[in-house]
């Protein structure tokens, strides 16, 4: 059997990422579709971006992330007093390893098309996170009970790309409680749950979501059975974030941080 090599498309490389996304976004997130995203984010402080990733790029990102996890993934199991003793049970890879071994993930984070879409969605310019350790991380929930428990984040915006997702019956869906606040000295998850409405969102591979993480308490519902959820989490800063001192305790414990303090020249 002969193969017509003209019909075989090469896997995308880092230099292809922005153009692929720009073309995809022009068809997927424009006009009324973009307006709906903006309206939902303004109301709920979290918005699904269904079909965010074009299929050919998704396959390449899945392969890249799985390869990195297989070699460099670290199993973590913590409870964090700073978020009212909520649990973190997952396999993670931090930014330094991804920077070295994940060119597609790196190109996605630094894509002008992504920055422009996210800025349009939230109604202000988003900025590259000044701390490199929070640029991007990979996490996988792959064992029964694995979860990313209720928490807030220090920087204003989180963007999460779904590479693998279980059926919602097996958990792994996202829950969010908008218009809440994080008192690190006296965190009170249950008060936030009682005072505000919980929104739940199921996702498929290739979807993404954008969340205002500093005022939206959120979690990933625990996995049950042998299902698997793999994501790339990317952090973006607001203009006001750039003007205040921010620490990174939970990120550094879960993902290893950078080991060299805030990123210079970002």
C-alpha distance (Angstrom), angle and dihedral (degrees) to the residues before:
residue distance angle dihedral
X1 . . .
X2 3.78 . .
X3 3.78 124.4 .
X4 3.77 121.4 -139.5
X5 3.80 98.4 -134.7
X6 3.79 90.0 -165.7
X7 3.80 87.5 69.0
X8 3.81 95.0 49.5
X9 3.78 111.1 89.6
X10 3.77 117.6 -153.9
X11 3.77 119.0 -120.6
X12 3.80 112.1 -96.0
X13 3.78 118.8 -96.2
X14 3.79 127.8 -153.9
X15 3.80 92.5 -90.1
X16 3.81 90.5 58.6
X17 3.79 97.4 52.9
X18 3.79 102.3 86.3
X19 3.80 94.9 45.3
X20 3.81 91.9 48.0
X21 3.79 91.3 50.4
X22 3.79 95.1 43.6
X23 3.79 91.4 53.8
X24 3.80 92.2 44.7
X25 3.81 93.9 48.1
X26 3.80 92.1 49.5
X27 3.80 87.5 61.6
X28 3.80 100.4 33.5
X29 3.81 106.6 35.3
X30 3.78 109.4 34.7
X31 3.79 137.7 103.3
X32 3.78 113.4 -7.6
X33 3.82 92.5 1.3
X34 3.79 91.5 58.2
X35 3.81 91.4 43.8
X36 3.82 89.6 54.8
X37 3.81 90.5 51.4
X38 3.81 91.0 50.1
X39 3.80 92.6 48.4
X40 3.80 94.4 48.7
X41 3.80 93.1 47.6
X42 3.80 91.8 49.4
X43 3.80 89.9 52.2
X44 3.81 103.4 38.9
X45 3.84 103.5 19.2
X46 3.80 87.6 -131.0
X47 3.77 127.5 73.7
X48 3.81 133.0 -178.8
X49 3.80 116.1 -129.9
X50 3.79 99.3 -155.2
X51 3.79 114.6 -155.3
X52 3.79 91.6 5.7
X53 3.80 95.1 155.2
X54 3.82 122.4 59.3
X55 3.83 110.2 -123.8
X56 3.81 97.7 -114.4
X57 3.80 91.4 52.1
X58 3.80 92.4 43.6
X59 3.80 92.2 57.2
X60 3.79 91.5 50.4
X61 3.81 92.6 47.5
X62 3.80 91.3 48.7
X63 3.79 90.5 52.9
X64 3.80 92.5 46.2
X65 3.81 95.1 48.2
X66 3.82 93.9 44.1
X67 3.78 91.3 51.0
X68 3.79 91.4 50.5
X69 3.81 92.7 47.0
X70 3.79 93.2 48.1
X71 3.80 91.8 55.9
X72 3.80 104.8 28.2
X73 3.81 107.1 21.8
X74 3.82 116.3 128.2
X75 3.80 122.2 -159.2
X76 3.80 111.4 -128.2
X77 3.79 130.7 -168.5
X78 3.80 118.3 175.0
X79 3.75 143.2 142.0
X80 3.79 115.7 -146.5
X81 3.79 120.0 -144.7
X82 3.80 88.5 -165.1
X83 3.82 87.9 68.0
X84 3.81 97.2 40.6
X85 3.83 94.6 -85.4
X86 3.79 95.3 -62.7
X87 3.82 115.4 164.2
X88 3.80 133.6 -108.4
X89 3.79 114.8 -166.7
X90 3.80 115.1 163.5
X91 3.80 147.9 101.7
X92 3.80 114.0 -94.9
X93 3.78 144.8 -174.9
X94 3.80 121.7 -164.1
X95 3.78 133.9 -138.5
X96 3.83 100.2 -95.2
X97 3.81 92.7 58.4
X98 3.80 92.6 44.3
X99 3.80 90.8 48.4
X100 3.80 88.6 57.3
X101 3.79 100.1 39.4
X102 3.82 106.6 22.0
X103 3.82 111.6 66.8
X104 3.80 93.9 159.2
X105 3.81 93.1 52.4
X106 3.79 90.2 47.5
X107 3.81 91.4 49.3
X108 3.80 90.6 49.3
X109 3.79 92.2 54.3
X110 3.79 93.8 48.4
X111 3.81 94.9 41.8
X112 3.83 112.1 126.7
X113 3.82 88.0 -148.1
X114 3.81 90.9 59.9
X115 3.80 93.1 46.3
X116 3.80 91.5 49.7
X117 3.80 93.3 48.7
X118 3.79 93.8 48.4
X119 3.81 92.1 45.8
X120 3.80 90.1 51.5
X121 3.80 91.6 48.1
X122 3.82 96.0 52.3
X123 3.81 97.8 36.4
X124 3.81 97.8 -120.7
X125 3.77 137.1 68.2
X126 3.78 112.8 -83.5
X127 3.80 119.2 -148.9
X128 3.78 135.8 -149.2
X129 3.79 107.2 -94.5
X130 3.83 109.1 -98.1
X131 3.82 90.1 -139.2
X132 3.80 109.6 70.3
X133 3.81 92.9 -154.8
X134 3.81 88.9 70.2
X135 3.81 97.7 46.9
X136 3.79 92.0 96.4
X137 3.78 139.2 -20.3
X138 3.80 133.9 177.3
X139 3.78 123.6 -134.5
X140 3.77 133.4 178.3
X141 3.79 130.2 -165.3
X142 3.79 104.2 -160.5
X143 3.79 108.8 145.7
X144 3.77 130.7 67.4
X145 3.80 107.6 -87.4
X146 3.81 95.4 22.7
X147 3.79 109.7 142.6
X148 3.78 145.5 153.9
X149 3.79 97.9 -133.8
X150 3.80 129.8 -145.3
X151 3.79 112.8 -55.8
X152 3.76 148.1 135.7
X153 3.81 126.1 -134.5
X154 3.78 131.8 -130.5
X155 3.79 99.2 -128.1
X156 3.77 119.5 63.8
X157 3.80 102.9 -118.1
X158 3.77 135.6 43.5
X159 3.79 124.7 -174.3
X160 3.79 118.7 -166.3
X161 3.81 125.6 -168.8
X162 3.80 115.2 -158.8
X163 3.81 112.7 -138.5
X164 3.81 97.3 167.3
X165 3.79 129.3 10.3
X166 3.80 133.5 179.9
X167 3.80 123.1 -135.8
X168 3.79 107.5 -85.1
X169 3.80 90.0 -112.1
X170 3.82 86.7 70.3
X171 3.80 94.0 51.0
X172 3.77 123.2 -120.7
X173 3.80 93.9 122.5
X174 3.79 122.4 131.0
X175 3.79 126.3 -108.8
X176 3.78 124.6 -168.8
X177 3.79 137.0 -176.4
X178 3.81 109.1 -162.0
X179 3.79 128.3 -158.6
X180 3.79 94.3 35.2
X181 3.79 130.4 124.8
X182 3.80 135.9 -137.1
X183 3.77 116.8 -128.4
X184 3.80 101.9 -173.5
X185 3.80 91.9 -167.8
X186 3.80 93.3 52.7
X187 3.81 110.4 15.3
X188 3.80 112.9 -174.8
X189 3.80 113.9 -174.7
X190 3.79 94.7 171.1
X191 3.80 93.4 53.5
X192 3.80 89.1 53.1
X193 3.80 90.4 50.6
X194 3.80 92.3 49.8
X195 3.80 95.4 46.6
X196 3.79 100.3 45.7
X197 3.79 142.1 40.4
X198 3.79 119.1 -97.9
X199 3.81 114.6 -134.3
X200 3.82 118.8 -159.7
X201 3.80 127.3 -159.4
X202 3.80 131.3 -173.2
X203 3.80 118.3 -156.6
X204 3.78 140.6 -166.8
X205 3.80 130.4 -146.8
X206 3.80 109.0 -75.3
X207 3.80 94.0 31.0
X208 3.78 122.0 110.5
X209 3.76 136.7 -171.6
X210 3.77 136.1 -150.1
X211 3.80 120.7 -148.4
X212 3.78 136.7 -178.4
X213 3.76 91.6 -129.4
X214 3.79 101.0 -176.3
X215 3.82 93.8 63.1
X216 3.81 100.3 24.6
X217 3.78 117.2 78.0
X218 3.79 106.7 -149.1
X219 3.78 144.0 169.8
X220 3.79 144.0 173.2
X221 3.80 111.8 -113.8
X222 3.84 110.9 -117.3
X223 3.79 117.8 -89.7
X224 3.78 117.6 -118.9
X225 3.78 126.5 -161.7
X226 3.78 119.4 1.6
X227 3.80 97.9 -45.8
X228 3.79 121.2 132.9
X229 3.79 136.8 -142.3
X230 3.81 119.6 -171.3
X231 3.79 123.0 -178.8
X232 3.77 143.7 165.8
X233 3.79 111.5 -135.4
X234 3.81 117.8 -157.3
X235 3.80 126.5 -172.6
X236 3.81 125.0 -145.7
X237 3.79 128.0 -173.8
X238 3.78 130.8 -137.7
X239 3.79 120.6 -136.7
X240 3.79 90.0 -101.1
X241 3.81 91.5 53.1
X242 3.80 89.2 62.3
X243 3.80 90.3 60.1
X244 3.81 99.5 53.8
X245 3.78 137.0 64.3
X246 3.80 112.2 -105.5
X247 3.80 128.6 -174.0
X248 3.80 126.3 -151.4
X249 3.81 107.3 -151.9
X250 3.80 100.3 139.8
X251 3.79 94.3 40.8
X252 3.78 92.4 51.1
X253 3.81 92.9 49.8
X254 3.80 95.1 46.0
X255 3.78 99.5 38.3
X256 3.80 107.2 16.7
X257 3.80 99.6 -111.4
X258 3.79 117.2 -131.1
X259 3.77 102.0 -71.0
X260 3.79 90.6 -135.3
X261 3.80 106.0 71.0
X262 3.81 127.1 -116.5
X263 3.79 118.0 -2.8
X264 3.77 114.2 -100.9
X265 3.75 123.1 -134.9
X266 3.81 96.3 11.9
